[in-house]
Amino acid sequence: MKSLIRDIADPIREDRRAFVVLNLAYLGLFGLGILATVVIPELRPGGLGALQGEPGTGGLGAVIGDAYRSGNVAIAALVTFGVNLLSASLLQTTVPSLVIPFLGVALTLARGLSWGVLFTPVGAEDPTFMIHWVTLAIEGAAYVVVGFAAWVHGRMFLQPRRYGFATRRAGYVGGLVATLKLYVLVIVLLVIGALYEAITVIHLIA
């Protein structure tokens, strides 16, 4: 177990400054998104109350909404975890970064800004917003790790000798290995977030 934890922590320890900067930038853009809704209230489309898709609307939102309407915590958590891992993390952030280095960093920061707009408490007539914000904090932390993995992969690919690789091809592969290590932490955070969200939404909010 100690070896696994050390392997996961290695990429963060080697690029600690970038990890801290990315976290601060994400939080800053989240706050900027909230501020934007104060200045332009029309930006707020539904806020914290719009976490689940309506029946018959189609798409992932409807799939998640149906899972929560079933009242089954295990199903809701599993669907939430699957969507967050496969869609939001892998397809929307990591895969694009394997084609265009560092793109996942920009996508992660854009998510922080959009979440500030979408989930702002400003003008929300929803006393449960703090419950939702815990979900946002956990899942947001996971997405920042995904964005950081994109940064590490890009650096290893474009600056392989900095990390002890002889060629860019070796750096690219090394970046994939580092990404897999970081995804262990991503999975842990997303599991915790999915369970928390399923339990609170079904038993406290619904």
C-alpha positions in Angstrom: 0.0 0.0 0.0 2.8 2.4 0.9 4.4 1.7 -2.5 1.2 2.4 -4.3 0.7 5.7 -2.4 4.3 6.6 -3.2 3.8 5.8 -6.9 0.7 8.0 -7.0 2.4 10.9 -5.2 5.6 10.8 -7.4 4.2 12.9 -10.3 2.7 15.4 -7.9 6.0 15.7 -5.9 8.0 16.1 -9.1 5.8 19.0 -10.3 4.5 20.3 -7.0 4.5 23.9 -8.1 2.4 23.2 -11.2 0.0 21.2 -9.1 -0.5 24.1 -6.6 -0.8 26.7 -9.4 -3.4 24.6 -11.2 -5.5 24.2 -8.0 -5.3 27.9 -7.3 -6.1 28.8 -10.9 -9.1 26.5 -10.9 -10.4 28.0 -7.7 -9.8 31.5 -9.0 -11.8 30.8 -12.2 -14.6 29.2 -10.2 -14.8 32.4 -8.1 -14.6 34.5 -11.3 -17.6 32.5 -12.6 -19.6 33.3 -9.5 -18.6 37.0 -9.8 -19.7 37.0 -13.4 -23.2 36.0 -12.4 -23.3 38.8 -9.9 -22.5 41.3 -12.6 -24.6 39.6 -15.3 -27.4 37.6 -13.6 -28.7 36.4 -17.0 -25.7 34.0 -17.2 -27.2 31.9 -14.5 -29.2 29.2 -16.3 -30.4 27.1 -13.4 -27.7 27.0 -10.9 -27.5 24.5 -8.1 -31.0 23.2 -8.7 -30.3 22.0 -12.2 -28.1 19.0 -11.3 -30.4 16.4 -12.9 -31.8 16.1 -16.4 -35.5 16.2 -16.9 -37.3 13.0 -18.2 -37.4 12.7 -22.0 -34.6 15.2 -22.7 -32.1 12.6 -23.7 -28.4 12.7 -23.2 -26.2 11.9 -20.2 -28.2 14.3 -18.0 -31.4 12.2 -18.6 -29.5 9.0 -17.8 -28.2 10.5 -14.5 -31.6 11.9 -13.7 -33.3 8.5 -14.3 -30.8 6.9 -12.0 -31.5 9.3 -9.2 -35.3 9.1 -9.7 -35.0 5.3 -9.2 -34.2 6.0 -5.5 -31.4 3.4 -5.6 -28.2 4.8 -4.1 -26.0 2.1 -5.6 -27.3 2.6 -9.2 -27.2 6.4 -8.9 -23.6 6.3 -7.5 -22.5 3.9 -10.2 -24.0 5.9 -13.0 -22.5 9.2 -11.6 -19.1 7.6 -11.2 -19.2 6.1 -14.8 -20.2 9.4 -16.4 -17.7 11.4 -14.4 -14.8 9.0 -15.1 -15.5 8.0 -18.7 -17.0 11.2 -20.1 -15.8 14.1 -18.0 -12.4 12.8 -17.2 -11.2 10.4 -20.0 -13.1 11.6 -23.1 -13.4 15.3 -22.4 -9.9 15.9 -20.9 -7.4 13.1 -21.1 -8.0 11.8 -24.6 -7.8 15.3 -26.2 -4.5 15.9 -24.3 -3.0 12.9 -25.9 -3.5 14.5 -29.3 -2.8 18.2 -28.3 -0.4 18.5 -25.4 -1.7 20.6 -22.4 -5.2 20.9 -23.9 -6.6 19.1 -20.8 -5.2 21.9 -18.7 -7.2 24.5 -20.6 -10.3 22.3 -20.5 -10.0 21.9 -16.7 -9.7 25.6 -16.2 -12.7 26.2 -18.5 -14.7 23.8 -16.4 -13.8 25.7 -13.2 -15.1 28.9 -14.8 -18.3 27.3 -16.1 -19.0 25.6 -12.8 -18.8 29.0 -11.1 -21.5 30.2 -13.4 -23.7 27.1 -13.4 -23.5 26.4 -9.7 -23.4 29.9 -8.2 -25.3 30.4 -5.0 -26.0 34.0 -6.0 -29.7 34.4 -6.6 -30.4 30.7 -5.8 -33.5 30.0 -3.8 -32.0 26.7 -2.7 -31.1 26.2 1.0 -29.3 22.9 0.1 -26.5 24.6 -1.9 -23.8 23.8 0.7 -24.6 20.1 0.2 -24.1 20.4 -3.5 -20.9 22.4 -3.0 -19.3 19.5 -1.1 -20.0 17.4 -4.2 -18.5 20.1 -6.4 -15.4 20.3 -4.1 -14.8 16.5 -4.3 -15.4 16.1 -8.0 -13.6 19.4 -8.8 -10.5 18.0 -6.9 -10.6 14.9 -9.1 -10.9 17.0 -12.3 -7.9 19.1 -11.3 -5.9 15.9 -10.9 -7.0 15.0 -14.4 -5.9 18.4 -15.7 -2.6 18.0 -13.8 -2.1 14.6 -15.5 -2.5 16.4 -18.9 0.2 18.8 -17.8 2.6 16.1 -16.7 2.1 14.1 -19.9 2.7 17.2 -22.1 5.9 18.1 -20.2 7.2 14.5 -20.4 6.5 14.4 -24.1 7.9 17.9 -25.1 10.7 17.9 -22.5 11.7 14.2 -22.2 15.3 14.8 -21.0 14.0 16.8 -18.0 12.4 13.6 -16.8 15.2 11.2 -17.8 13.8 10.0 -21.1 16.0 9.8 -24.2 13.4 10.5 -26.8 10.0 12.2 -27.1 8.5 8.8 -27.8 9.8 7.5 -24.5 8.5 10.7 -22.8 5.1 10.2 -24.3 4.9 6.6 -22.9 6.3 7.8 -19.6 3.6 10.5 -19.5 1.0 7.7 -20.0 2.4 5.8 -17.1 2.3 8.9 -14.9 -1.3 9.6 -16.0 -2.3 6.0 -15.0 -0.8 6.6 -11.6 -2.7 9.8 -11.1 -5.9 8.2 -12.3 -5.8 6.0 -9.2 -6.3 9.2 -7.1 -8.9 10.4 -9.6 -10.9 7.2 -9.2 -10.8 7.3 -5.4 -12.1 10.9 -5.4 -14.8 10.2 -8.0 -16.0 7.1 -6.0 -16.2 9.2 -2.8 -18.0 12.1 -4.7 -20.5 9.7 -6.4 -21.4 8.0 -3.1 -21.8 11.3 -1.3 -23.9 12.8 -4.2 -26.1 9.8 -4.5 -26.8 9.5 -0.7 -27.4 13.3 -0.2 -29.5 13.8 -3.3 -31.7 10.8 -2.7 -32.1 10.9 1.0 -31.6 14.6 1.9 -32.6 16.7 -1.1 -35.1 14.7 -3.3 
